[in-house]
Amino acid sequence: MNKRVLLICTAVAFFCLVSNSVAVENALGIKGGIGLNNVYGDGTDLLETSPSLGFAGGAFYELGISDPFSIQFEVLFSMKGYKFEVPDLGFSNVYGFDSDFDFDFDSDFDSDFDMGMGMDGEFTIRMNYLEIPVLFKFNIPTTGAMTPFLYAGPSFGFLLSSKVVFDGESEDAEGHSSFDLSIPVGAGFQVDAGPGRFITDARFSLGLLNTSDEDESDDYPVKNMQLFNIMVGYALLF
């Protein structure tokens, strides 16, 4: 009985400390940074993928709910993609392009690509998204001007453009889904400064949908996005 009473008192004291130590205010700000992107899924081992770097940035609005919890809405421009090589395999068969996929490159590149022949060199897939994350945020109680936080939630991605790059030249890439859904999980800290606060955070996002708009098959590997972002920003409080 004494242990149960002690446990209840400890829990009550903790929640009282949390509610009194962190004042969650509404905030409006901007942020930006870099991301390391790649893909995973069945069949992606055939592509011998490697990560690519991309920019991510935009605006966000944090809505205080109840200390120390808040919801953060973001609107971000996000550059995603990956690099890959396809040794001894037809590129069009592995990646999912039709054999009549048209490129305006030089004749050697164009003919090899349209025939689905493997080519030496590294390909880069670049995809630009409009991302709308909805993040549930927990501000960890501390004393002082710095407050660490954790967050997680869904992110809705809308494809703006996609390119395939080879040997310094690029062309529009087909075969990508126009919508993506991912789950970002991250942490960071914010420091009070002037009328607002500086914010730094890092997140890992795991894509839940195949970025290819083709059905799963041996010829169309499942390619889900995964990325790691580091961003910094500033928000005004109100």
Sequence and secondary structure as in RCSB ss.txt:
>XXXX:A:sequence
MNKRVLLICTAVAFFCLVSNSVAVENALGIKGGIGLNNVYGDGTDLLETSPSLGFAGGAFYELGISDPFSIQFEV
LFSMKGYKFEVPDLGFSNVYGFDSDFDFDFDSDFDSDFDMGMGMDGEFTIRMNYLEIPVLFKFNIPTTGAMTPFL
YAGPSFGFLLSSKVVFDGESEDAEGHSSFDLSIPVGAGFQVDAGPGRFITDARFSLGLLNTSDEDESDDYPVKNM
QLFNIMVGYALLF
>XXXX:A:secstr
 HHHHHHHHHHHHHHHHHHHH     EEEEEEEEEEEEEESTTGGGGT B EEEEEEEEEEEEEEETTEEEEEEE
EEEEEEEEE  TTS HHHHHT  TT    S HHHHHHHHTT   SS EEEEEEEEEEEEEEEEE   SSSEEEEE
EE  EEEEEEEEEEEETTEEEE   B SEEEEEEEEEEEEEEETTEEEEEEEEEEEE S SBSS SSSSS   EE
EEEEEEEEEEEE 
